[in-house]
Amino acid sequence: MRWPSGRRWAVAEPFRDLAFSRDEALRHLPYALRGFDLAGGGTWPVTASRADGGRIVIDAAALPPRRLSALICLPRCRVSFAFSGLSQADQELFLANFDRAFQRGGG
């Protein structure tokens, strides 16, 4: 990931390993960005900002698919985050919202 120069960025850990392709993750991303304005043309990396100046840069890299059986294969991508101007509590709140937005049900 390339970050804008001249700024201090804090990288949140852990990253997220999603059972989504990069394209699927990009389509679901607006649900995770409540309270943030999405900038850019809808490609990776994605930059989102808040009115108070907080920013997040989110990038995704394709991973090998997860094979569950001979018939079931799930796409995967690794999503990483860089925060600027957000407190630790704001970062944790964002990541909790992100996890809920990308949660898949089953049963």
N, C-alpha and C positions, 0 to 999 in steps of 0.2 A: 504494500500500500504506500502511496506517496502522499505526504501531508503537506499542506501549505507551509511555506518557509516563514520563519520569523514568529511563529506561535508556539506556545507550549501545549502539548497534547498529552493526555493521559489515556493509555490503552486499558480498556476494561478486560479483565480476565474473570472467568474463563470465556473463551469464544463459544459460539453456538454451532453445533453439528446438527443440521436440519435434514429431515427426510423430504426435501423439496429440491427441485432443480433450481438453478439460478434464476431462470425466467419465472417459475412459479413463486419463488421467494420475492422477487421484485413486484409481482402483482399483489401479493399479500402485505407488502411493507406499509402501505398507507394506514392499515389498521393498527400498526404498532407505533405510528408516529403521531398519536393524539397530542395536541398542544404544540406541535412543531410544523413549520412550513417546509415542504419538500422543494428543494432547488435542483435544477438540472433537467436533462431531457429524458429521464427514465432509464438510465443505464448505470452500471456499476462503475466506480463507487458512487454512492448516494450521499448527498449532503443535506442535512435538515437543520433548521435554526429556529430559535424561539425569539419572542419580542424582547426578552431581557438580555439577549446577546449570546446565550448558550448555543453551542453547535455540536452536532454529532456527524461524523463521517462513518459510513457503514460500507463495508466491502464484502464480497462473496467470491469464493473460489470453489470450483467444481471438485468433488471428491469421487472416488470410485463408488459405483452403486453398491448398496447393501443387499446381498442375495440371501433371502430367507428360506427359499426352497427352490426346486427346479422350475417352479412356475411363478414365484413371487420375487420381484427385484424392485427395490426402492431407490429412486434417485437421491443424491446427497449433495449438500454444499456446506462449506465452512463459512460462517459469517463472523466477521471481526468488527470491533467498534473502537472509535477514537473520540474522546469527549474533550470539549474546550469550553470553559466558562460555566461548568456545571458542578455543583457540590457532589460529594460522595452519595448523599441521600437522594439527590436528583438522578444520579447515574443508576442507583439501585432501583428506584421507582421506574425509570425508563426500561431497564432490563426486565423487571417484573411484568410490565405492560407488553413488552416484546414477547416474552415467553407465553403470555396468555393469547396474544394475537396469533401465534404460530402453533398453539396447542392443537393436537388432533385427537379426536375422540375415538373410542373403539368399544368393542364389547361383543 
